[in-house]
């Protein structure tokens, strides 16, 4: 089943790539592209977010990379099946609308895993917590939101440092 990579993890992958360093982000993306594929919406919303987080709408390196992944079949484009009920359930859990959009897309696209370190997908009530506490929530997959997403939509949310296929 395809994976979804959030924009911040994509940026960290690009940073590692541009600095010729191998880290958690490179390892995760390499694994996904070798064993399965990434999925994004056919409207280009999430690719645009990838581009925005890596320096703006026009970044030749990122444009070329995404184009090659698409040509090689490493990224699949899926229809964004909007579902007001899904989005409402997520927002009732305190997940901001911009992050609820990710889960809403993934639920309709058959995504099995969201790779993200966004606290809003783990425990949105802890947005202002310390970096240590944030890391604990993310790395241990703790929090009401991550449990709700797993139970309600059968989607695993995981960080790069604890990615387990």
Secondary structure per residue as TSV (DSSP state, phi and psi in degrees):
chain	resnum	aa	ss	phi	psi
A	1	X	-	360.0	144.0
A	2	X	-	-68.3	160.8
A	3	X	E	-111.7	158.0
A	4	X	E	-120.2	132.7
A	5	X	E	-113.1	118.6
A	6	X	-	-73.3	162.5
A	7	X	H	-61.3	-38.4
A	8	X	H	-68.3	-37.9
A	9	X	H	-69.4	-36.7
A	10	X	H	-60.3	-44.2
A	11	X	H	-60.6	-44.0
A	12	X	H	-65.9	-34.3
A	13	X	H	-62.5	-46.3
A	14	X	H	-62.2	-43.3
A	15	X	H	-58.6	-45.7
A	16	X	H	-62.3	-42.4
A	17	X	H	-63.2	-45.7
A	18	X	H	-68.8	-24.3
A	19	X	T	-100.8	13.6
A	20	X	T	48.7	39.0
A	21	X	-	-112.8	148.9
A	22	X	-	-110.0	121.5
A	23	X	-	-141.2	-164.3
A	24	X	H	-58.7	-40.3
A	25	X	H	-67.9	-44.6
A	26	X	H	-62.3	-41.5
A	27	X	H	-63.6	-43.9
A	28	X	H	-66.3	-49.6
A	29	X	H	-63.5	-41.4
A	30	X	H	-60.1	-44.4
A	31	X	H	-60.5	-49.7
A	32	X	H	-59.5	-46.1
A	33	X	H	-70.0	-24.3
A	34	X	H	-83.0	-43.4
A	35	X	H	-95.3	-23.6
A	36	X	S	-150.9	-131.9
A	37	X	-	-161.0	163.0
A	38	X	E	-92.2	153.3
A	39	X	E	-128.2	141.5
A	40	X	E	-136.7	168.4
A	41	X	E	-76.0	149.6
A	42	X	T	-75.4	-5.5
A	43	X	T	-87.8	-12.9
A	44	X	S	85.7	11.3
A	45	X	H	-61.6	-48.5
A	46	X	H	-77.8	-32.9
A	47	X	H	-63.5	-40.3
A	48	X	H	-61.3	-39.2
A	49	X	H	-64.2	-40.6
A	50	X	H	-57.6	-46.7
A	51	X	H	-65.2	-41.9
A	52	X	H	-62.5	-38.6
A	53	X	H	-76.1	-14.1
A	54	X	T	-110.0	28.1
A	55	X	T	112.9	14.2
A	56	X	S	113.2	176.5
A	57	X	S	-66.2	-26.2
A	58	X	-	-119.3	105.6
A	59	X	-	-135.1	103.0
A	60	X	H	-54.0	-40.9
A	61	X	H	-62.3	-48.1
A	62	X	H	-66.4	-43.0
A	63	X	H	-56.7	-46.7
A	64	X	H	-65.2	-41.2
A	65	X	H	-62.7	-49.2
A	66	X	H	-63.1	-42.0
A	67	X	H	-60.3	-42.3
A	68	X	H	-68.7	-39.8
A	69	X	H	-61.3	-41.2
A	70	X	H	-63.9	-46.3
A	71	X	H	-62.8	-35.3
A	72	X	T	-83.6	-3.9
A	73	X	T	77.0	20.4
A	74	X	S	-85.6	-15.6
A	75	X	E	-121.5	132.5
A	76	X	E	-108.9	143.8
A	77	X	E	-99.7	128.0
A	78	X	E	-121.9	149.9
A	79	X	-	-66.8	138.7
A	80	X	-	-86.6	99.2
A	81	X	-	-87.5	94.7
A	82	X	-	-68.8	138.3
A	83	X	-	-140.6	105.7
A	84	X	H	-59.6	-37.0
A	85	X	H	-63.8	-43.3
A	86	X	H	-62.6	-49.3
A	87	X	H	-60.9	-41.0
A	88	X	H	-63.7	-42.9
A	89	X	H	-60.4	-41.4
A	90	X	H	-67.5	-42.2
A	91	X	H	-67.4	-30.9
A	92	X	H	-65.9	-23.6
A	93	X	T	-83.3	-1.4
A	94	X	T	91.3	5.4
A	95	X	-	-77.9	122.3
A	96	X	-	-58.4	152.7
A	97	X	H	-57.0	-37.4
A	98	X	H	-65.9	-34.6
A	99	X	H	-83.2	-33.0
A	100	X	H	-61.0	-32.4
A	101	X	H	-60.0	-37.8
A	102	X	H	-62.5	-49.7
A	103	X	H	-66.5	-40.1
A	104	X	H	-58.0	-46.3
A	105	X	H	-62.3	-49.3
A	106	X	H	-62.1	-38.4
A	107	X	H	-61.6	-40.0
A	108	X	H	-80.5	-17.9
A	109	X	H	-100.7	0.4
A	110	X	T	73.8	26.8
A	111	X	-	-74.3	135.9
A	112	X	-	-93.4	-29.6
A	113	X	E	-141.8	132.8
A	114	X	E	-105.5	121.8
A	115	X	E	-95.3	111.0
A	116	X	-	-156.4	151.4
A	117	X	-	-121.0	19.5
A	118	X	-	-77.6	118.4
A	119	X	G	-57.5	-27.5
A	120	X	G	-64.3	-22.3
A	121	X	G	-90.3	-3.8
A	122	X	T	-110.8	-61.2
A	123	X	-	-150.7	89.4
A	124	X	G	-62.3	-19.8
A	125	X	G	-72.7	-11.0
A	126	X	G	-104.6	23.8
A	127	X	T	-54.8	-33.8
A	128	X	T	-99.4	13.6
A	129	X	S	-73.9	169.9
A	130	X	-	-68.3	157.5
A	131	X	H	-57.8	-35.3
A	132	X	H	-66.0	-43.7
A	133	X	H	-68.3	-38.9
A	134	X	H	-59.0	-46.8
A	135	X	H	-60.7	-39.3
A	136	X	H	-61.8	-46.4
A	137	X	H	-60.9	-47.0
A	138	X	H	-70.1	-51.7
A	139	X	H	-68.1	-30.3
A	140	X	T	-95.0	4.0
A	141	X	T	52.1	44.6
A	142	X	-	-95.1	159.5
A	143	X	S	118.2	157.2
A	144	X	H	-68.0	-37.8
A	145	X	H	-68.2	-47.5
A	146	X	H	-63.3	-37.5
A	147	X	H	-67.8	-41.3
A	148	X	H	-62.7	-45.9
A	149	X	H	-61.2	-43.0
A	150	X	H	-64.0	-47.2
A	151	X	H	-72.7	-45.6
A	152	X	H	-77.3	-38.1
A	153	X	H	-118.7	-3.3
A	154	X	-	57.7	39.3
A	155	X	-	-116.7	127.8
A	156	X	E	-87.6	131.1
A	157	X	E	-107.2	126.3
A	158	X	E	-142.4	153.3
A	159	X	-	-90.3	167.4
A	160	X	G	-68.3	-36.0
A	161	X	G	-72.1	-16.3
A	162	X	G	-124.9	29.2
A	163	X	-	-66.5	126.7
A	164	X	-	-137.2	108.8
A	165	X	-	-66.0	360.0
